[in-house]
């Protein structure tokens, strides 16, 4: 086993990890979670501290 074998193993492992991430990101099961996360900035929430302006007392 020489350095080229190690490089080949690392390349194949990197490709497998990349394909696993792509499969996870574009799978049908993750769409709902990603859609919810995308709409979080638009969600209404009750921030009493933001209204009073005392969220970080000094």
Secondary structure, DSSP 8 states (H G I E B T S, - for coil): --HHHHHHHHHHHHHHHHHHHHHHHHSGGGHHHHHHHHTGGG-----HHHHHT-SS--
